[in-house]
């Protein structure tokens, strides 16, 4: 399994319109990893047919957390119910298979009550991110939401997995989707843009659980966690190519409330 990070494909025109700081542009996937739904077997290995989501690494108060979407957990649990047992679970793969375990994830209640966020979260061993070549992102104070003009969603679309070798292993590229911020509330962040050119990706499925970043020319931070993404090629009144992504807002207060409900494992 290879975790590929291709060069950013943002054009010079988009760069001028939407500044992205160099560390984010160069490797936006440093804070996330592909999360595979696999048969619950030590011999499991991702193939082109396996589903995946994205897991984001976040650090707060000295602890490391893995964040994805609750609907990802629901899918795995639904498959297990249909199979009549614990037939499927979640794994990450870089050079070897790593079991993550759906039973460790918790869907937190939210600050405002009402609908629970589409978030599943668990604590991770502090050595885990470095072991898979990743860095947890620390929460930072963003600019005022009214001053954030664009967002960058990062993740691993299922449909663009590629054969990595002749023994059945696969590579899954990480993509950076850049679009205008069109809405920002305490619970939801929305990004949307009509693209001048077809991005060559037919589906964003698999980006659920991935980070959505804000960026200035010098700094970036976590704005949200993707839970809904429309296909880039979407037929409207006029055929067009678009980016349309919705994320759960991540603020320091909101994330702190989520992790206050998470069992301490390490």
Secondary structure, 3 states (H helix, E strand, C coil): CEEEECCCCCCHHHHHHCCCCHHHHHCHHHHEEEEEEEECCCCCCCCCCCCEEEEEEEEECCEEEEEECHHHHHHHHHHHHHHCCCCEEEEEECCCEEECCHHHCECCCCCCCCCCCCCEEEEECCCHHHHCCCCCEECCCCCCHHHCCEEEEEECCHHHEEECCCCCCEEEEEEEEEEEEEEECCCEEEEEEEECCCCCCCCCCCCCCCEEEEECCCCEEEEEEEEEEECCEEECCCEEEEEEEEEEECCHHHHHHHHCCCCCCC
